[in-house]
C-alpha cells in the first residue's frame, strides 16, 4: 500500500491525487444512506414472536433497503471508479465529475451509468444478508453473551465472524463489480493482461479473476503476493507494470 502511495506521489507530484474521485464517492455514500434509511422507515419491523420469522423478516427488510440504495447510488460508483482508474492511462475525459458524466453518457447512454450493477447489487445484498443473519442470530439466541460469560471478557465474536465471512464470500464479487464498471470504458487499464476478457460480462469477469488467482487482489492492504510482472505502454506513452497485490 505504501509503495503505491509513494508511486502516485512521484508520478503526479502531490498527495492530493489520493483524493481523486472523492466528490462522487461522497455523493454515492450520501445517496446510499439517505435512500436506505428512507426505505427502512417505510418498511415496518416484524411483529412476530417467533425468532426465525423475525430473522427472515429483518433480512428481507435490509435487502430491500440495500437494493434501493445501490440502484440510486450506482452511477456515482461508476464515476468514482473510472476517475480513479483513468490515472493509469492518463485519460483526460475522466478528469472531473462533469466530464465523466458527459463521457459515460456519450459512450453508453443512460445504460452506461449502470455498468457492473448486477455484481455490485449482488455483493451488497450478500454482505448485508450475512451481517444481518449473524447479528440477529447472536441477539435472538444470546450467543455472544454466552461466549463472553464463558471466557470472562468480550471478544466481539459476531463482528469478527461477519467480517471473516464477508472477506471470503463477498470480496471477490465486490472486486468483480469494480472491474465491470470500468472494463467497457475503453480506458488503458483494459490493456493490462490480467484485465483481458473482463469486458464480456460480469460472469466472464469473475471467471477470469478466478482462473488467474486474482479474486483476492487488493483484499489485504498490508501484504502482497508476488507475481510475474509485465510492462506495457499506455496510449499516453508511460510504462505500466501489471503485478498482483
C-alpha positions in Angstrom: 0.0 0.0 0.0 2.7 2.5 1.0 4.7 1.7 -2.1 1.7 2.5 -4.3 1.1 5.8 -2.4 4.8 6.7 -3.0 4.4 5.8 -6.7 1.4 8.1 -7.1 3.1 10.9 -5.3 6.2 10.6 -7.5 4.2 10.4 -10.7 1.7 13.2 -10.1 3.7 15.4 -7.8 1.2 15.7 -5.0 -0.5 13.6 -2.4 -3.8 15.3 -3.3 -4.1 12.7 -6.1 -5.1 10.2 -3.4 -8.4 12.1 -3.1 -9.3 11.7 -6.8 -12.9 10.6 -7.1 -13.8 11.9 -3.6 -16.7 14.0 -4.7 -18.7 11.2 -6.4 -17.7 8.8 -3.6 -19.2 11.1 -1.0 -22.3 11.7 -3.2 -22.7 7.9 -3.5 -22.4 7.5 0.3 -24.9 10.2 0.9 -27.4 8.7 -1.6 -26.9 5.2 -0.1 -27.5 6.3 3.4 -30.5 8.5 2.6 -32.3 6.0 0.4 -31.6 3.1 2.7 -32.9 4.9 5.8 -36.0 6.1 3.9 -36.9 2.6 2.8 -36.2 1.2 6.3 -38.5 3.8 7.8 -41.3 2.8 5.4 -41.0 -1.0 6.0 -42.2 -2.0 9.5 -40.2 -4.4 11.6 -41.6 -7.8 12.3 -44.3 -8.2 15.0 -43.9 -12.0 15.1 -42.7 -13.6 18.4 -41.0 -16.4 16.5 -37.2 -15.8 16.3 -36.7 -17.4 12.9 -39.5 -15.4 11.4 -38.1 -12.2 12.9 -34.7 -13.0 11.4 -36.1 -13.8 7.9 -38.2 -10.6 8.0 -35.3 -8.4 9.1 -33.1 -9.9 6.4 -35.7 -9.2 3.7 -36.2 -5.6 5.1 -32.4 -4.9 5.0 -32.1 -6.5 1.5 -34.9 -4.3 0.1 -33.3 -1.2 1.5 -29.9 -2.2 0.2 -31.4 -2.8 -3.3 -32.9 0.7 -3.5 -29.7 2.3 -2.2 -27.5 0.6 -4.7 -29.7 1.4 -7.7 -29.8 5.0 -6.6 -26.1 5.4 -6.0 -24.6 3.1 -8.6 -24.0 5.9 -11.3 -21.6 7.6 -8.8 -20.0 4.3 -8.1 -19.2 4.0 -11.8 -17.9 7.6 -12.0 -15.7 7.2 -8.9 -14.1 4.0 -10.3 -13.5 5.4 -13.7 -12.0 8.7 -12.4 -9.5 6.7 -10.3 -8.7 4.1 -12.9 -8.1 6.7 -15.6 -4.9 7.7 -13.7 -3.3 4.6 -15.3 -3.6 5.8 -18.8 -3.9 9.5 -18.2 -7.2 9.9 -20.0 -8.5 13.4 -19.7 -12.1 12.5 -20.3 -12.5 11.4 -16.7 -10.7 14.3 -15.0 -13.8 15.7 -13.3 -17.3 14.6 -12.3 -18.9 16.6 -15.1 -16.5 15.4 -17.8 -17.1 11.8 -16.6 -20.8 12.2 -16.8 -20.6 13.6 -20.4 -18.2 10.8 -21.4 -20.3 8.0 -20.0 -23.5 9.3 -21.5 -21.8 9.9 -24.8 -20.3 6.4 -25.0 -23.1 4.3 -23.5 -26.2 6.5 -22.8 -28.0 6.1 -19.6 -27.2 2.3 -19.5 -23.5 3.2 -19.2 -24.1 4.6 -15.7 -25.2 1.1 -14.7 -22.2 -0.9 -15.9 -21.4 -3.5 -13.2 -24.8 -3.1 -11.5 -25.5 -6.8 -11.1 -22.3 -7.8 -9.2 -22.5 -4.6 -7.2 -26.1 -5.3 -6.2 -25.2 -9.0 -5.5 -22.2 -8.2 -3.3 -24.1 -5.6 -1.2 -27.1 -8.0 -0.7 -24.8 -10.8 0.3 -22.9 -8.5 2.6 -26.0 -7.2 4.4 -27.6 -10.6 4.5 -24.5 -12.1 6.1 -24.2 -9.3 8.6 -27.9 -9.3 9.5 -28.1 -13.1 9.9 -25.0 -13.2 12.2 -26.2 -10.2 14.3 -29.8 -11.4 14.5 -28.9 -15.0 15.4 -26.4 -13.8 18.0 -29.0 -11.4 19.5 -32.0 -13.7 19.5 -30.1 -16.7 21.0 -27.7 -14.6 23.1 -24.7 -16.4 21.6 -22.2 -13.7 22.1 -23.3 -13.1 25.7 -22.8 -16.8 26.5 -19.3 -16.8 24.9 -18.4 -13.7 26.8 -19.6 -15.2 30.1 -17.6 -18.4 29.4 -14.4 -16.5 28.6 -14.8 -13.7 31.1 -14.4 -10.9 28.6 -15.8 -9.5 25.3 -14.2 -10.6 22.0 -16.8 -9.2 19.6 -17.1 -12.7 18.2 -20.0 -11.9 15.9 -18.3 -8.9 14.4 -15.2 -11.0 13.7 -17.3 -13.8 12.2 -19.3 -11.4 10.0 -16.1 -9.7 8.7 -14.5 -13.0 8.0 -17.5 -14.3 6.0 -17.6 -11.1 4.0 -13.9 -11.3 3.2 -14.3 -14.8 1.9 -17.6 -14.7 0.2 -18.3 -11.1 -0.7 -15.0 -9.5 -1.6 -14.4 -11.4 -4.9 -17.9 -10.2 -6.1 -17.1 -6.6 -5.0 -13.9 -6.7 -7.0 -15.9 -8.0 -10.0 -18.3 -5.1 -9.6 -15.4 -2.5 -9.6 -13.8 -4.1 -12.7 -17.0 -4.5 -14.6 -17.8 -0.8 -14.0 -14.6 0.3 -15.9 -13.8 -2.6 -18.3 -16.1 -1.3 -21.1 -14.9 2.3 -20.8 -12.1 1.9 -23.3 -9.5 3.0 -20.8 -5.9 2.0 -20.9 -6.4 -0.2 -17.9 -8.3 -2.7 -20.2 -5.0 -3.4 -21.9 -3.4 -4.9 -18.8 -3.0 -8.7 -19.3 -5.0 -9.6 -16.2 -7.9 -7.5 -17.4 -8.3 -9.3 -20.7 -11.8 -10.7 -21.2 -13.3 -8.7 -18.3 -15.4 -6.6 -20.8 -17.5 -9.6 -21.8 -19.9 -9.5 -18.9 -19.6 -9.8 -15.1 -19.7 -13.6 -15.1 -16.8 -13.8 -17.6 -15.0 -11.2 -15.5 -15.4 -13.3 -12.3 -14.3 -16.4 -14.1 -11.2 -14.6 -15.4 -10.3 -13.4 -12.0 -10.8 -16.9 -10.6 -8.7 -18.6 -13.2 -5.9 -16.0 -12.7 -6.0 -16.3 -8.9 -6.9 -12.7 -8.6 -10.2 -12.9 -6.7 -8.4 -11.6 -3.5 -6.4 -8.9 -5.3 -6.3 -5.8 -3.1 -8.1 -7.5 -0.2 -5.1 -7.0 2.1 -3.6 -3.6 2.1 -0.6 -4.6 4.2 0.8 -7.6 2.3 1.1 -8.5 -1.3 1.5 -11.7 -3.4 4.4 -11.9 -5.8 3.5 -12.5 -9.4 5.0 -12.2 -12.9 5.4 -8.5 -13.8 4.6 -7.5 -17.3 5.4 -4.0 -18.6 3.3 -2.4 -21.3 2.8 1.1 -22.7 -0.4 3.2 -22.4 -1.6 5.4 -25.2 -0.1 8.3 -23.2 3.3 6.7 -23.6 4.0 5.8 -20.0 5.2 2.3 -19.0 3.0 0.5 -16.6 3.7 -2.7 -14.7 1.0 -5.2 -14.1 1.6 -7.0 -10.8 -0.6 -8.7 -8.3 -1.0 -7.2 -4.8 
